[in-house]
Amino acid sequence: MSEIWEGESSIFIHEERLLLDYIPTQLPHRGDQLELLASMFKPFLYSPGNASQKVILTGPIGTGKTVVAKYFGLKVEREGEERGIKIRYVHVNCHKDRTLFLVMRKTARELKLPVPPRGFSSQELIGITWNMLEDRDEYLLLTLDEADYLLKTNGSDALYVLSRISDEYVSTKQRISLILIMRDLTPLYLMDRSAKSSLLHNVIRFDPYTSKQIKDILCERVFEEKAMRVEAVDEVILDYIGELVGVDKQGPGDARMALEILWRAGKYAESKGKERVELNDVRKAFNDITFISPIESLDNLKLHEAILFLAIIKLLKRGEGRNYVTLGEVEEVYRLLCEELNERPRGHTKVWEYTQNLKNMGLITARLSGKGQRGKTTLVDIPAASLEVLEREVSKNILRRLKSFEGG
């Protein structure tokens, strides 16, 4: 074990910079959201204590909400320090701390308040926190991440209390401002009208990332943040992950998933003593993350769908770094396989139908070519499994069927 820990990685330099908790020095494609957040909190810095601000960041998972909030929190603390304003940023994940008491206990601990684990109510903790902020002449920017869980556990009561804290301290400086991170705003519409209007007044939306944006994020981590050795990651790998994850390629647009795929792929390459990440490392990482098991679906394929699937696998295996093959190439190999297996190959229309069935079952991806390809052709890939394992299992499945005289 000590050899693994002490040895120099052939793939990574600072692998922690690919992990989800890392806050990068730059946030590609989230400049608009940061600027909007900064404009909303301008009074917080220029006239502290005059008002309590509340902002909601909303969007699907992996769209940058958490990292933007943490990045902004660090910037606000530093800016406050330069201006002689004591600002404390606290980030609470409501998936873990799902009640108002747990949220306030976590907040108090982050602020280094001597609060025992029992003996106080949530309201008392709010009062203690507020008094401490006044005594120290500090201001708190509190982010409630995954605030959806707070609503699910407590209904609207917890958010209502937090959103109305300033009402109880109208004669003093406003010490607490809020950022709420939510995937879905629907529960907020069931809240009290005044609280709802207060919370929904400032909403910043985060859209899923496109394939190009995903690649830009990965490039930033690899080349600028030096998470990996430049020679260990070809841009083809980053393009491929972008195509797997980008919302414009029917992916989730989830940057967290993309970072984890790259990190896992790097670990697989590293464990095999390789000096470069390969496409098959990415496929294996993608499979592990999405829990797709093509092998379980093999018995649901018609014989000739299985043969076509095997043709795709074989082509990708000998693809020399390509992350796709064309349907025309697949059809040629399919016909050769049929000849070897003494099966009559099906016509082009049937091959196209089989391709769509494989795509609908989630076994392959198939899309029309774009720029850089002559004419329109269908590009095919298998992102979700080790090609070596698939080739072995699909071949066995086909031979078993032929021996038992099953038709296609």
Legacy VTK file of the C-alpha trace (Angstrom):
# vtk DataFile Version 3.0
C-alpha trace
ASCII
DATASET POLYDATA
POINTS 408 float
0.000 0.000 0.000
2.791 2.430 0.844
4.100 2.026 -2.720
0.738 3.211 -4.069
0.553 6.157 -1.681
4.150 7.288 -2.085
4.643 6.568 -5.794
4.281 9.324 -8.369
1.163 9.051 -10.502
1.569 8.673 -14.257
-1.830 10.335 -14.769
-2.538 12.865 -12.007
-0.775 15.913 -10.617
-3.474 17.314 -8.289
-6.278 14.784 -8.558
-8.222 16.445 -5.702
-8.993 19.234 -8.175
-11.351 16.884 -10.010
-13.310 16.067 -6.863
-16.732 17.553 -6.168
-15.793 19.610 -3.085
-12.990 21.469 -4.841
-13.627 25.151 -5.598
-11.749 26.085 -8.798
-10.149 29.448 -9.457
-12.345 29.970 -12.540
-15.924 28.929 -13.301
-16.368 28.528 -17.072
-19.838 29.434 -18.388
-21.132 30.674 -15.037
-19.957 34.279 -15.335
-23.501 35.570 -15.951
-24.829 33.893 -12.813
-21.904 35.202 -10.732
-22.399 38.737 -12.020
-26.114 38.605 -11.260
-25.422 37.239 -7.775
-22.861 39.989 -7.160
-25.318 42.682 -8.263
-27.997 41.328 -5.927
-25.592 41.377 -2.976
-24.037 44.758 -3.763
-25.932 46.457 -0.867
-24.634 43.682 1.411
-21.109 45.040 0.827
-21.704 48.745 0.214
-24.275 49.378 2.938
-24.060 46.402 5.307
-26.871 46.017 7.802
-29.403 48.144 5.905
-31.310 45.176 4.487
-31.424 41.393 4.475
-31.004 39.852 1.024
-32.483 36.545 -0.115
-31.559 34.854 -3.416
-32.514 31.487 -4.892
-30.252 29.491 -7.210
-32.259 26.916 -9.114
-31.572 24.296 -11.773
-30.983 20.569 -12.264
-28.230 18.661 -10.487
-24.683 19.313 -11.679
-25.373 22.722 -13.218
-22.954 24.657 -10.995
-25.248 26.010 -8.271
-23.207 24.755 -5.321
-19.795 25.680 -6.682
-21.047 29.155 -7.664
-22.408 29.722 -4.143
-19.159 28.574 -2.481
-17.006 30.536 -4.933
-19.139 33.629 -4.314
-18.975 33.096 -0.545
-15.163 33.134 -0.617
-15.142 36.255 -2.783
-17.599 38.048 -0.459
-15.512 37.228 2.618
-12.338 38.542 0.951
-14.050 41.654 -0.408
-15.519 42.346 3.029
-12.094 41.990 4.621
-10.629 44.545 2.189
-13.444 46.954 3.078
-13.141 46.390 6.813
-16.458 44.508 6.980
-16.554 41.210 8.853
-18.547 38.780 6.704
-18.858 35.089 7.486
-19.983 32.589 4.843
-21.590 29.343 6.027
-22.720 26.542 3.692
-25.223 24.004 5.059
-26.381 20.966 3.083
-30.016 20.318 3.985
-29.836 16.778 2.635
-27.801 16.060 5.768
-29.215 18.695 8.134
-32.925 18.430 7.347
-34.522 20.385 10.200
-34.303 24.003 11.262
-32.613 22.936 14.514
-29.916 20.970 12.642
-29.377 23.841 10.216
-28.896 26.326 13.049
-26.706 23.940 15.058
-24.471 23.452 12.010
-24.382 27.231 11.488
-23.500 27.876 15.123
-20.677 25.329 14.996
-19.276 26.847 11.799
-19.276 30.209 13.551
-17.397 28.617 16.492
-20.250 29.241 18.932
-20.081 27.115 22.116
-23.465 25.430 21.664
-24.113 22.059 23.361
-25.770 19.313 21.256
-29.011 19.502 23.289
-30.868 21.962 25.437
-31.698 24.681 22.896
-34.566 25.078 20.463
-34.022 26.216 16.896
-35.464 29.641 17.745
-33.054 29.993 20.655
-30.144 29.072 18.370
-31.236 31.779 15.938
-31.261 34.284 18.784
-27.846 33.174 20.052
-26.412 33.412 16.540
-27.860 36.873 15.976
-26.561 38.165 19.318
-23.107 36.782 18.585
-23.072 38.540 15.207
-24.009 41.811 16.918
-21.380 41.397 19.627
-18.668 40.759 17.021
-20.094 43.267 14.523
-20.222 40.518 11.888
-22.599 39.651 9.056
-23.630 36.160 8.007
-24.248 34.955 4.466
-25.948 31.591 4.976
-26.406 29.190 2.060
-28.950 26.386 2.399
-27.945 23.838 -0.227
-30.591 21.340 -1.365
-33.201 23.375 0.503
-35.798 21.133 -1.168
-35.101 18.593 1.606
-35.810 21.173 4.298
-39.210 21.741 2.707
-39.924 18.019 2.413
-39.086 17.389 6.076
-40.543 20.512 7.706
-43.042 21.785 5.167
-42.709 25.536 4.685
-42.222 26.348 8.403
-38.414 26.250 8.486
-37.943 28.413 5.401
-40.659 30.764 6.606
-38.847 31.287 9.917
-35.486 31.838 8.205
-36.929 34.201 5.627
-38.584 36.309 8.344
-35.675 36.540 10.817
-35.191 40.209 9.995
-38.785 40.947 11.075
-37.856 40.205 14.690
-34.867 42.567 14.656
-36.250 45.609 12.840
-34.629 48.139 15.164
-31.096 46.884 14.631
-28.731 46.171 11.747
-29.718 43.268 9.529
-27.111 40.594 10.172
-28.238 37.530 8.170
-28.751 37.117 4.415
-29.688 33.913 2.613
-28.870 31.956 -0.518
-31.196 29.016 -1.166
-30.156 26.301 -3.619
-33.074 24.305 -5.030
-33.686 21.996 -7.959
-37.405 22.733 -8.066
-39.262 25.885 -7.044
-42.729 24.294 -6.999
-42.901 23.830 -3.176
-42.267 27.545 -2.662
-45.524 28.435 -4.357
-47.377 26.750 -1.473
-45.812 29.064 1.125
-47.350 32.073 2.806
-47.875 34.849 0.273
-45.532 37.378 1.911
-42.748 34.823 2.435
-43.213 33.521 -1.092
-42.947 36.960 -2.653
-39.865 37.713 -0.564
-38.078 34.508 -1.601
-39.123 34.440 -5.246
-38.140 38.054 -5.803
-34.551 37.139 -6.708
-34.150 33.898 -8.679
-31.054 32.914 -10.677
-31.513 29.990 -13.051
-28.872 27.458 -14.044
-29.322 25.502 -17.277
-27.714 22.100 -17.986
-24.324 22.308 -19.679
-23.832 21.610 -23.389
-21.149 19.216 -24.651
-18.838 22.143 -25.491
-19.345 23.693 -22.064
-18.603 20.347 -20.395
-15.372 20.105 -22.377
-14.420 23.658 -21.377
-14.931 22.798 -17.693
-12.771 19.680 -18.015
-10.079 21.607 -19.917
-10.014 24.206 -17.149
-9.491 21.526 -14.482
-6.896 19.560 -16.459
-4.825 22.262 -18.143
-5.277 25.346 -15.938
-5.810 23.741 -12.518
-3.272 21.008 -13.369
-5.405 18.182 -12.042
-3.839 15.772 -14.576
-0.713 15.534 -16.657
-1.198 17.191 -20.028
0.330 14.218 -21.825
-2.049 11.820 -20.026
-5.286 13.278 -21.418
-5.900 13.831 -25.092
-8.584 16.324 -26.111
-10.387 13.423 -27.789
-11.079 12.100 -24.278
-12.497 15.426 -23.117
-14.588 15.754 -26.289
-15.930 12.258 -25.712
-16.981 12.954 -22.119
-18.633 16.152 -23.339
-20.634 14.159 -25.875
-21.651 11.600 -23.248
-22.836 14.227 -20.780
-23.790 17.351 -22.779
-27.488 18.221 -22.824
-27.300 18.922 -26.577
-26.260 15.270 -27.067
-29.201 13.961 -25.009
-27.081 13.766 -21.859
-27.998 15.250 -18.454
-25.721 18.298 -18.804
-24.264 17.409 -15.398
-20.733 18.744 -14.783
-20.402 16.673 -11.608
-20.919 13.512 -13.631
-18.367 14.655 -16.210
-15.731 15.353 -13.544
-16.339 12.003 -11.891
-16.097 10.173 -15.213
-12.752 11.834 -15.927
-11.427 11.150 -12.430
-12.522 7.491 -12.487
-11.144 6.978 -15.984
-7.839 8.396 -14.767
-7.827 6.034 -11.785
-8.495 3.017 -14.041
-5.636 4.020 -16.343
-3.361 4.638 -13.375
-4.165 1.256 -11.783
-3.114 -0.500 -15.005
0.180 1.369 -15.138
-0.789 3.271 -18.283
0.529 6.724 -19.070
-2.573 7.884 -20.940
-6.304 7.719 -20.370
-7.982 5.705 -23.135
-11.531 5.713 -24.447
-12.221 2.341 -22.893
-11.295 3.766 -19.472
-13.952 6.425 -20.021
-16.508 3.824 -21.108
-15.859 1.788 -17.971
-16.128 4.899 -15.768
-19.381 5.931 -17.446
-20.774 2.436 -16.946
-19.849 2.412 -13.262
-21.491 5.786 -12.655
-24.710 5.166 -14.575
-25.058 1.495 -13.566
-25.945 0.458 -17.103
-25.472 -3.264 -17.710
-25.774 -4.091 -21.422
-25.050 -7.761 -20.715
-28.388 -8.142 -18.926
-30.186 -7.004 -22.095
-28.550 -9.451 -24.517
-31.261 -12.095 -24.304
-33.829 -9.487 -25.311
-32.089 -8.929 -28.657
-32.998 -10.646 -31.896
-30.139 -12.707 -33.316
-29.277 -10.189 -36.020
-29.494 -7.297 -33.575
-26.894 -9.151 -31.492
-24.696 -9.681 -34.573
-24.962 -5.995 -35.453
-24.114 -5.121 -31.844
-21.028 -7.359 -32.079
-20.007 -5.599 -35.291
-20.150 -2.234 -33.519
-18.085 -3.580 -30.613
-15.389 -5.001 -32.898
-15.128 -1.782 -34.894
-14.837 0.365 -31.775
-12.175 -1.940 -30.350
-9.944 -1.470 -33.358
-10.900 2.181 -33.787
-7.449 3.556 -32.865
-8.745 6.206 -30.469
-11.957 7.071 -32.303
-14.960 7.540 -30.066
-17.472 6.563 -32.760
-17.848 4.526 -35.948
-20.106 5.187 -38.911
-23.149 3.066 -39.700
-21.673 2.318 -43.113
-18.596 0.782 -41.494
-20.797 -1.153 -39.095
-22.842 -2.589 -41.941
-19.715 -3.872 -43.702
-18.476 -5.695 -40.589
-21.992 -6.972 -39.890
-22.058 -8.618 -43.358
-18.642 -10.197 -42.753
-19.824 -11.595 -39.413
-22.960 -13.015 -41.035
-20.738 -14.735 -43.597
-18.594 -16.266 -40.832
-21.706 -17.427 -38.966
-23.428 -18.783 -42.112
-26.300 -16.337 -41.639
-27.975 -14.426 -44.448
-27.338 -10.704 -43.830
-30.374 -8.435 -43.651
-30.808 -5.445 -45.930
-30.001 -1.812 -45.172
-33.530 -0.971 -44.008
-33.443 -3.794 -41.439
-29.943 -2.790 -40.295
-31.236 0.735 -39.724
-34.179 -0.674 -37.743
-31.835 -2.816 -35.625
-29.665 0.245 -34.951
-32.660 2.208 -33.684
-33.700 -0.710 -31.456
-30.219 -0.919 -29.944
-30.322 2.828 -29.342
-33.794 2.683 -27.745
-32.596 -0.067 -25.400
-29.718 2.147 -24.261
-27.052 -0.211 -25.605
-25.587 2.276 -28.078
-25.720 5.949 -28.915
-26.533 6.908 -32.508
-26.646 10.425 -33.867
-26.338 12.225 -37.173
-22.920 13.652 -37.990
-22.353 17.373 -37.756
-19.540 19.677 -38.827
-16.330 17.997 -39.879
-18.058 15.040 -41.553
-18.669 14.818 -45.267
-22.361 14.411 -45.947
-24.852 13.110 -43.412
-23.997 9.836 -41.749
-24.993 8.086 -38.531
-22.283 7.972 -35.856
-22.475 5.044 -33.449
-20.826 4.455 -30.064
-21.090 2.231 -26.977
-20.326 4.454 -23.983
-21.555 2.252 -21.197
-19.337 -0.792 -20.890
-15.921 -2.379 -21.282
-15.625 -3.435 -24.927
-13.534 -6.486 -24.030
-16.187 -7.816 -21.681
-18.987 -6.993 -24.112
-17.265 -8.709 -27.048
-16.812 -11.888 -25.035
-20.390 -11.953 -23.705
-22.097 -11.034 -26.992
-20.056 -13.640 -28.900
-21.034 -16.315 -26.356
-24.672 -15.241 -26.570
-24.724 -15.480 -30.377
-22.993 -18.890 -30.471
-25.358 -20.258 -27.838
-28.364 -19.186 -29.904
-26.971 -20.649 -33.116
-26.320 -23.952 -31.400
-29.879 -24.088 -30.117
-31.205 -23.135 -33.609
-32.776 -19.860 -32.487
-33.743 -17.538 -35.357
-33.315 -13.772 -35.663
LINES 1 409
408 0 1 2 3 4 5 6 7 8 9 10 11 12 13 14 15 16 17 18 19 20 21 22 23 24 25 26 27 28 29 30 31 32 33 34 35 36 37 38 39 40 41 42 43 44 45 46 47 48 49 50 51 52 53 54 55 56 57 58 59 60 61 62 63 64 65 66 67 68 69 70 71 72 73 74 75 76 77 78 79 80 81 82 83 84 85 86 87 88 89 90 91 92 93 94 95 96 97 98 99 100 101 102 103 104 105 106 107 108 109 110 111 112 113 114 115 116 117 118 119 120 121 122 123 124 125 126 127 128 129 130 131 132 133 134 135 136 137 138 139 140 141 142 143 144 145 146 147 148 149 150 151 152 153 154 155 156 157 158 159 160 161 162 163 164 165 166 167 168 169 170 171 172 173 174 175 176 177 178 179 180 181 182 183 184 185 186 187 188 189 190 191 192 193 194 195 196 197 198 199 200 201 202 203 204 205 206 207 208 209 210 211 212 213 214 215 216 217 218 219 220 221 222 223 224 225 226 227 228 229 230 231 232 233 234 235 236 237 238 239 240 241 242 243 244 245 246 247 248 249 250 251 252 253 254 255 256 257 258 259 260 261 262 263 264 265 266 267 268 269 270 271 272 273 274 275 276 277 278 279 280 281 282 283 284 285 286 287 288 289 290 291 292 293 294 295 296 297 298 299 300 301 302 303 304 305 306 307 308 309 310 311 312 313 314 315 316 317 318 319 320 321 322 323 324 325 326 327 328 329 330 331 332 333 334 335 336 337 338 339 340 341 342 343 344 345 346 347 348 349 350 351 352 353 354 355 356 357 358 359 360 361 362 363 364 365 366 367 368 369 370 371 372 373 374 375 376 377 378 379 380 381 382 383 384 385 386 387 388 389 390 391 392 393 394 395 396 397 398 399 400 401 402 403 404 405 406 407
